[in-house]
Amino acid sequence: MDWNSDDGDCIVPFRVKWRDYGSEDFKLDWCKGVSNVYMKDKGFSYD
């Protein structure tokens, strides 16, 4: 990611992998001023 540019899409897909549990795909809108990402039981939250 280029944090010094506003070019490109705000919604960026990412994948989280857990050992012995596979992986999950997520999307996050980084243009909403995300400063922290928190893992929840199902999915993520951010502030």
C-alpha positions in Angstrom: 0.0 0.0 0.0 1.1 3.5 -0.7 0.1 5.5 2.4 1.4 8.8 0.8 -1.1 8.7 -2.2 -4.9 8.9 -2.6 -4.7 7.0 -6.0 -6.4 3.6 -6.3 -9.2 1.8 -4.5 -10.0 2.4 -0.8 -11.5 -1.0 -0.3 -8.6 -3.5 -0.1 -9.0 -7.2 0.2 -6.7 -9.1 2.6 -6.5 -12.7 3.9 -5.9 -13.9 7.4 -4.5 -17.5 7.8 -4.5 -19.5 11.0 -2.3 -22.5 11.6 -4.5 -25.7 11.4 -7.7 -23.6 10.7 -7.3 -22.5 7.1 -7.9 -18.9 6.0 -10.6 -16.2 5.6 -10.8 -13.3 3.1 -11.9 -9.9 4.2 -12.2 -6.4 2.7 -11.6 -3.1 4.6 -12.2 0.5 3.5 -8.9 2.2 4.4 -10.2 5.6 3.3 -12.4 5.7 6.4 -9.4 6.8 8.5 -8.6 3.4 9.9 -5.9 3.6 12.6 -6.4 0.2 14.4 -7.8 -3.1 13.3 -9.2 -5.5 15.9 -9.9 -9.2 15.3 -13.3 -10.4 16.6 -14.7 -13.9 16.9 -16.2 -13.4 13.4 -14.5 -10.7 11.2 -12.9 -7.5 12.2 -13.7 -4.1 13.6 -11.7 -0.9 13.4 -11.3 2.6 14.6 
